[in-house]
């Protein structure tokens, strides 16, 4: 369930500076802000309000759409266990939001129940459209009572999914084509408990899961015979983020998993295939534009379209959700126009993405924005942000969802679990409310021979001289195993830095930047072709709200470095270093090192401990020794620890890598 993108064409350094000089000068930067800032807090230019209705109702929001001042939401409880299908989803109309900050005036009216895991909603020509797990329908209030029953559906397409806890219809946005209106959204894919791919059994031959669809045309009066479904792009695993920008550009956010070593923010190319292969059998469907000639069991990034921005797992994101574009901002805030905000359900976080077009290729940078928990909803999020949309008042409304285990805003050690529901308003402060001490990286751009940082407020040459820059780059190798660590990590030199005359742009000369060109990094017959490189830019001793940005380099102006890539960490030669890197990239999402409980057991002191497990349907007690750990890594669903969901994925590691992890785990006392 997700959202968008847009960005102005690439502005070269000189042009960007010239245009900035032509604008009204920005207020000089006063370095009063402490450079050491909590990892998660509310962005200083924004304010939050908790607008959750005070009624006895739990709105676990899976989709949102405004119609006038009224907010329509779908709600349901996500099912992590893949038990019987959840067919108690609901639709609510929320009133009293616009122009109001008093929760007692916010009301939620139940419009419909008995829906099959609804995760898409739109209102067009006064009619409600809803996307369930297995169908897309238009609602008709035939008796005029203002609510809907199951027989008041006009089904537009049916049989789009077999039962699986991981298949959803995400959306909706509307797209105009040839003067007609279409519903646009994503179809997520079937997976097994643990994260490996499952068969997407064909129910309706028109269905292409793991893909972005257009359904229509819609008129408010259409019947099933009047509409058809077509596909814009495909090749995603868990595209829980979709949006359409002002120029009808489509954005998808996908989650880490098989063929996805990182989370991804994707500005779609029509006909693009983004690398997640669905298993091809006689009774299955595959993703739109998935190359038929490629072995679907094996896959390979050679045949994929590059992502737009990587969202490093655990560092930036774990469960990215819907985006929303910043637009029509005035005054000093106008520098953010065209950038995107998007949520993360399990980290309880909102991030920001800047995009640019370089030689016909879209790429850009991601920045940490807002986060942290606040039960009152004023200085942090009340739960995990799943949906965010712009309201008619041009503020942003956030809907929360959760369920437990992996699907919740994870608490810190000693904290109570966060709620699984919530509704908040995010708004920008007025010009006279902006803090004088605030400064941050607004954008990170590609330039010949380096990168350019744009700042919110100007700095001085003296401040730049004191600043320290650490620049690293790495790549990923998508495989048919779950997730993946960083490869080819290099620290880049920074011989020169230059400040623009207006103090707003820092030009960094950085030799050695790589892009999506040879030489490629390889591992077990897989490579990083069409993956690009992540460039991490960390700025210290310069008071900024956040000190780090991550730029995804697909096309570097003037060409990327062609020197041989340094050999990656070897499990054979550097077992402890390899194990730590593998843990940080994949395992840390579910296993802590401090004894706290996440989706899986903590690894602290786990070796040589007694553990009850479910084996062949029976509960037995075993000792966590080397043999047990090797089994858990190589065949994670064979034995499930009692009290935890059977959800560990197969990491697809070779023997040396498995042994390195086990040896490292033995040291975690």
Buried (B, 14 or more C-beta within 10 A) or exposed (E): BBBBBBBEEBBBBEEBBEEBEEEEEBBEBEBEBEEEBEEBBBBBBBBBBBBBBEEEBBBBBBBBBBBEBBBBBBBBBBBBEBEEBBBEBBBBBBBBBBEBEEBEBBBBBEBBBEBBBBBBBBBBEEBBBBBBBBBBBBBBBEEEEEBBBEEBBBBBBEBBBBBBBBBBBBBBBBBEEEEEBBBBBBBBBBBBBBBBBBBBBBBBEBBBBBBBBBBBBBBEEBEBEEBBBEBBBBBBBBBBBBBBBEEEBBBBBBBBBBBBBBBBBBBBBEEBBBBBBBBBEEEBBBBBBBBEEBEBEEBBBEBBBBBBBBBBBBBBBBBBBBBBBBBEBEEBBBBBBBBBBBBBBBBBBBBBBBBBBBEEBBBBBBBBBBBBBBEEBEEBBBBBBBBBBBBBBEBBBBBBBBBBBBBBBBBEEEEEEBBBBBBBBBBBBEEEEBEEBBBBBBBBBBBEBBBBBBBBBBBEEEBBEEBEBBBBBBBBBBBBBBBBBBBBBBEBEBEEBBBBEBBBBBBBBBEEBBBBBEBBBBEEEBBBBBBBBBBBBEBBEBBBBBBBBBBBBBBBBEEBBEEEBEEBBEBEEBBEBBBBBBBBBBBBBBBBEEEBBBBBBBBBEBBEEEBEBBEEEEEEEBEBEBEBBBBBBBEBBEBBBEEBBBBBBBBBBEEBBBBBBBBBBBEBE
